[in-house]
Amino acid sequence: MLKNRKKMKRRYCIFFIIACFIIACNKNKENYDFPIQRFDTDFYRYLMGELPIDSLQQYRPFLDDYTEKVINDFSDSTLMRIYSDEQRIFADISGLQKEVSIGMEKWSKHFPDLQQPAIYLHVSGWNQHVVVGENYVSLSADYYLGIDYPLYQPYFYNYQLPQMSSGRMAPDLFLGLLMTEFPFYGNESVLLDKMLYDGKLRYILSQLLPKRKVYEYVGYTLEQYDWCKANELRIWKTILEKQQLFTSDYSTAMQYFRDAPYTAALSAESPAKVGVWLGFQIISAYMKQQPETTWIDLMNDVDYIRLLKESKYRP
């Protein structure tokens, strides 16, 4: 009897191990409701003579936009090198796929009336980060090959390189969608208008991708974000004392949003795009004061002065 019991225990143990293995395998084979379609891979295989042109018809209308507006010359050897490297670096996109799928589920819940786009990857030869068209959104994967990618060096400034890592792909995709579905309304020359619009974009992004670090929503490093937090009162006082918040001066306003080594309106120690960071702080404060506000209501609200007042923002 004792031997039989031991045999039974061993069998149960083996069955349990097998069951756990099967469950683990199934978890690794996740099915996503919003798959990222590998146009980049199929088009590369077409260029290499491995796929017929007919196999690309499934990507219309993106295929037409891609060949007419994004890129139309693949004879350049540097471009083919970039394409080959992109295929190697992004052979596995499971992490990106999971994050985008989670974000799209939230998108569908909070924006139920918006049509869900097909999601692609493509190579543009550094032409456009994100392409949004009729019923699709596509990321130019060659923009995200990593800060140390050697072919970036002659073409991009050092301050641009931190934005060219794979970690920026999901945020850029959703920012592209948000800016397309909710274009800017207001006076772009007025700092407050542009600042709170960008702040709304980053607030929604923080809700779509909640597992990200807070500084990633602005596109900052931790050090850049910490500088802004440490100098928050100084930033706000500078804007108010120079009467820049409501003044309709395009060149002044753009200093706070321009892609540059630093924010020229402040100091050389500051990061660029402080206006984006500050807008994110104000809108986050507003949503704490008005938690019943829906995402759609927030994005459609262009009364920027009222938003600022009701945020009760205090640096």
C-alpha positions as CSV (number, residue, x, y, z in Angstrom):
1,M,0.0,0.0,0.0
2,L,2.8,2.4,0.9
3,K,4.6,1.8,-2.4
4,N,1.4,2.4,-4.3
5,R,0.8,5.7,-2.5
6,K,4.3,6.8,-3.4
7,K,3.8,5.9,-7.0
8,M,0.5,7.8,-7.1
9,K,2.2,10.9,-5.6
10,R,5.0,10.7,-8.2
11,R,2.3,10.5,-11.0
12,Y,0.4,13.5,-9.6
13,C,3.7,15.4,-9.3
14,I,4.5,14.6,-13.0
15,F,1.0,15.6,-14.1
16,F,1.3,18.8,-12.2
17,I,4.6,19.7,-13.7
18,I,3.3,18.9,-17.2
19,A,0.2,21.1,-16.6
20,C,2.3,24.0,-15.4
21,F,4.5,23.6,-18.5
22,I,1.5,23.7,-20.8
23,I,0.1,26.8,-19.1
24,A,3.4,28.5,-19.3
25,C,3.7,27.7,-23.0
26,N,0.2,29.0,-23.6
27,K,1.0,32.3,-21.8
28,N,3.9,32.8,-24.2
29,K,1.6,32.4,-27.2
30,E,-0.6,35.3,-26.3
31,N,-3.3,36.4,-28.8
32,Y,-3.6,40.1,-29.1
33,D,-6.8,41.9,-30.1
34,F,-4.7,44.7,-31.6
35,P,-1.8,42.9,-33.4
36,I,1.1,44.9,-34.8
37,Q,1.3,43.8,-38.5
38,R,4.8,43.4,-39.9
39,F,4.5,45.4,-43.1
40,D,8.2,46.1,-42.6
41,T,9.1,42.5,-42.8
42,D,6.8,41.7,-45.7
43,F,8.0,44.6,-47.7
44,Y,11.7,43.7,-47.0
45,R,11.0,40.2,-48.2
46,Y,9.4,41.6,-51.3
47,L,12.5,43.7,-52.0
48,M,14.7,40.6,-51.5
49,G,12.6,38.7,-54.0
50,E,11.1,36.4,-51.5
51,L,7.5,37.6,-51.8
52,P,5.4,38.6,-54.8
53,I,4.0,42.1,-55.0
54,D,0.5,40.7,-54.7
55,S,1.2,39.6,-51.1
56,L,1.3,43.3,-50.1
57,Q,-2.2,44.1,-51.1
58,Q,-3.5,43.3,-47.6
59,Y,-1.8,46.5,-46.5
60,R,-3.8,48.9,-48.6
61,P,-4.4,51.9,-48.3
62,F,-1.2,52.2,-46.3
63,L,0.8,50.6,-49.1
64,D,-0.3,53.4,-51.5
65,D,0.6,56.1,-49.0
66,Y,3.9,54.5,-48.2
67,T,5.2,54.3,-51.8
68,E,3.8,57.7,-52.8
69,K,4.4,59.9,-49.8
70,V,6.8,58.2,-47.4
71,I,9.5,56.6,-49.5
72,N,9.9,55.6,-53.2
73,D,13.6,54.8,-53.7
74,F,15.1,51.6,-52.3
75,S,18.2,51.7,-54.5
76,D,20.3,53.5,-51.9
77,S,22.7,51.1,-50.2
78,T,22.6,53.0,-46.9
79,L,18.8,52.6,-46.8
80,M,19.1,48.9,-47.4
81,R,21.7,48.6,-44.6
82,I,19.2,50.4,-42.3
83,Y,16.4,48.1,-43.4
84,S,18.6,45.0,-42.8
85,D,19.6,46.2,-39.3
86,E,16.0,47.1,-38.5
87,Q,14.9,43.5,-39.3
88,R,17.6,42.1,-37.0
89,I,17.0,44.5,-34.1
90,F,13.2,44.0,-34.2
91,A,13.1,40.3,-34.9
92,D,11.1,40.0,-31.7
93,I,8.5,42.7,-30.8
94,S,6.5,40.8,-28.2
95,G,7.2,43.4,-25.5
96,L,6.0,46.3,-27.8
97,Q,3.1,44.2,-28.9
98,K,1.9,43.6,-25.4
99,E,2.2,47.2,-24.3
100,V,0.4,48.5,-27.4
101,S,-2.4,46.0,-27.0
102,I,-3.0,47.0,-23.4
103,G,-3.0,50.7,-24.5
104,M,-5.4,50.0,-27.3
105,E,-7.8,48.2,-25.0
106,K,-8.0,51.3,-22.9
107,W,-8.3,53.5,-26.0
108,S,-11.3,51.4,-27.1
109,K,-12.9,51.7,-23.7
110,H,-12.5,55.5,-23.4
111,F,-12.9,56.4,-27.0
112,P,-15.6,54.0,-28.1
113,D,-16.8,56.1,-31.1
114,L,-13.4,56.2,-32.7
115,Q,-12.6,53.6,-35.3
116,Q,-9.8,51.2,-34.2
117,P,-6.9,51.5,-36.6
118,A,-4.7,48.8,-38.1
119,I,-1.2,49.0,-36.6
120,Y,1.9,48.5,-38.7
121,L,5.7,48.9,-38.6
122,H,7.5,50.3,-41.6
123,V,10.9,51.7,-42.6
124,S,11.0,55.3,-43.9
125,G,14.6,56.2,-44.2
126,W,14.1,58.6,-41.3
127,N,11.4,60.3,-43.1
128,Q,8.5,60.2,-40.6
129,H,8.3,58.8,-37.1
130,V,4.6,58.0,-37.2
131,V,2.3,57.9,-40.2
132,V,-1.4,58.1,-39.5
133,G,-3.9,57.6,-42.3
134,E,-7.3,56.3,-43.1
135,N,-7.9,53.4,-40.6
136,Y,-4.2,52.8,-39.9
137,V,-1.3,54.0,-37.9
138,S,2.3,52.9,-38.6
139,L,5.6,53.4,-36.8
140,S,8.8,54.0,-38.6
141,A,10.9,51.4,-36.8
142,D,14.2,52.7,-38.2
143,Y,13.8,55.7,-35.9
144,Y,14.2,53.5,-32.8
145,L,17.3,51.4,-33.4
146,G,19.0,52.6,-30.2
147,I,21.0,55.6,-29.0
148,D,24.3,53.9,-30.0
149,Y,23.2,52.9,-33.5
150,P,26.2,53.9,-35.6
151,L,24.4,55.3,-38.7
152,Y,22.6,57.9,-36.6
153,Q,25.8,59.8,-35.7
154,P,26.3,61.8,-38.9
155,Y,22.6,62.7,-39.3
156,F,21.3,63.5,-35.8
157,Y,22.4,65.7,-32.9
158,N,23.3,64.2,-29.6
159,Y,20.3,65.7,-27.8
160,Q,18.0,63.9,-30.3
161,L,19.4,60.4,-29.7
162,P,17.7,59.6,-26.4
163,Q,14.4,59.7,-28.3
164,M,15.6,57.1,-30.8
165,S,15.4,54.0,-28.7
166,S,12.7,51.2,-28.8
167,G,11.3,52.5,-25.5
168,R,9.8,55.5,-27.4
169,M,7.8,53.4,-29.8
170,A,4.5,52.9,-27.9
171,P,4.4,56.5,-26.6
172,D,5.0,57.9,-30.1
173,L,2.4,55.7,-31.6
174,F,-0.3,56.9,-29.2
175,L,0.8,60.5,-29.4
176,G,0.4,60.3,-33.1
177,L,-3.1,58.9,-32.8
178,L,-4.1,61.5,-30.2
179,M,-2.9,64.4,-32.3
180,T,-4.7,63.0,-35.3
181,E,-8.0,62.4,-33.6
182,F,-7.8,65.5,-31.4
183,P,-6.0,68.2,-33.4
184,F,-4.9,71.4,-31.7
185,Y,-7.6,74.1,-31.4
186,G,-6.5,77.4,-30.0
187,N,-3.9,80.0,-30.6
188,E,-0.5,78.4,-31.2
189,S,1.2,81.7,-30.5
190,V,-0.2,81.7,-26.9
191,L,2.0,79.8,-24.5
192,L,-0.9,78.7,-22.3
193,D,-2.9,77.2,-25.2
194,K,-0.1,75.2,-26.6
195,M,1.1,74.2,-23.1
196,L,-2.2,72.8,-21.9
197,Y,-2.9,71.0,-25.2
198,D,0.4,69.2,-25.0
199,G,-0.3,68.6,-21.3
200,K,-3.6,66.9,-22.2
201,L,-1.8,64.6,-24.7
202,R,0.7,63.5,-22.0
203,Y,-2.0,63.0,-19.4
204,I,-3.9,60.6,-21.7
205,L,-0.7,58.9,-22.6
206,S,0.0,58.3,-18.9
207,Q,-3.4,56.6,-18.6
208,L,-2.9,54.5,-21.7
209,L,0.6,53.3,-20.6
210,P,0.3,53.3,-16.8
211,K,3.4,51.1,-16.1
212,R,5.8,53.7,-17.6
213,K,7.9,56.0,-15.4
214,V,6.4,59.4,-15.1
215,Y,9.3,61.1,-16.9
216,E,8.8,59.0,-20.0
217,Y,5.4,60.6,-20.8
218,V,7.2,63.8,-21.5
219,G,10.1,62.1,-23.3
220,Y,12.6,63.0,-20.6
221,T,15.3,61.2,-18.8
222,L,15.0,61.0,-15.0
223,E,17.6,63.7,-14.6
224,Q,15.7,66.1,-16.9
225,Y,12.5,65.4,-15.1
226,D,14.2,66.0,-11.7
227,W,15.6,69.3,-12.9
228,C,12.1,70.5,-13.7
229,K,10.7,69.4,-10.4
230,A,13.5,71.1,-8.5
231,N,13.0,74.3,-10.5
232,E,9.2,74.2,-10.9
233,L,8.6,77.4,-8.9
234,R,11.4,79.2,-10.8
235,I,10.0,78.1,-14.2
236,W,6.5,79.3,-13.3
237,K,7.7,82.7,-11.9
238,T,9.9,83.3,-15.0
239,I,6.8,82.8,-17.2
240,L,4.6,85.1,-15.1
241,E,7.2,87.8,-14.5
242,K,8.0,88.0,-18.2
243,Q,4.3,88.1,-19.0
244,Q,4.7,85.2,-21.4
245,L,1.7,83.1,-20.4
246,F,-1.0,84.9,-22.4
247,T,1.1,87.0,-24.8
248,S,0.5,86.2,-28.4
249,D,4.1,85.9,-29.4
250,Y,4.9,82.8,-31.5
251,S,8.7,82.9,-31.3
252,T,8.5,83.2,-27.5
253,A,6.0,80.4,-27.1
254,M,7.9,78.0,-29.4
255,Q,11.0,78.3,-27.2
256,Y,9.2,76.2,-24.6
257,F,8.4,73.4,-27.1
258,R,11.2,73.3,-29.6
259,D,13.4,70.2,-30.0
260,A,16.7,71.7,-28.9
261,P,19.6,71.1,-26.4
262,Y,17.7,73.2,-23.8
263,T,14.7,75.6,-23.3
264,A,16.1,78.9,-24.5
265,A,13.6,81.0,-22.5
266,L,15.1,79.6,-19.3
267,S,18.7,78.5,-19.0
268,A,21.3,76.2,-20.6
269,E,20.9,73.9,-17.7
270,S,17.2,73.3,-18.5
271,P,16.0,70.4,-20.7
272,A,14.2,71.2,-23.9
273,K,10.4,71.3,-24.1
274,V,9.7,72.5,-20.6
275,G,6.4,73.7,-21.8
276,V,5.3,70.1,-22.4
277,W,6.4,69.2,-18.9
278,L,4.6,72.1,-17.3
279,G,1.5,71.5,-19.3
280,F,1.5,67.9,-18.0
281,Q,1.8,69.1,-14.4
282,I,-1.2,71.5,-14.8
283,I,-3.5,69.0,-16.5
284,S,-2.6,66.3,-14.0
285,A,-3.6,68.8,-11.3
286,Y,-6.8,69.6,-13.1
287,M,-7.8,65.9,-13.4
288,K,-7.2,65.5,-9.6
289,Q,-9.6,68.3,-9.0
290,Q,-12.1,67.1,-11.7
291,P,-11.9,63.3,-11.6
292,E,-15.3,62.8,-13.2
293,T,-14.0,64.4,-16.4
294,T,-13.9,61.9,-19.2
295,W,-11.0,61.6,-21.6
296,I,-13.2,62.8,-24.5
297,D,-14.4,65.8,-22.5
298,L,-10.8,66.6,-21.5
299,M,-9.5,66.4,-25.1
300,N,-12.4,68.5,-26.5
301,D,-12.2,71.2,-23.8
302,V,-10.3,74.2,-25.3
303,D,-11.2,76.8,-22.6
304,Y,-7.5,76.9,-21.5
305,I,-7.9,79.8,-19.1
306,R,-10.7,77.9,-17.2
307,L,-8.7,74.7,-17.2
308,L,-5.8,76.5,-15.6
309,K,-8.0,78.1,-12.9
310,E,-9.9,74.9,-12.1
311,S,-6.6,73.0,-11.9
312,K,-5.7,75.1,-8.8
313,Y,-2.1,74.5,-9.9
314,R,0.4,75.6,-7.3
315,P,4.1,75.0,-8.1
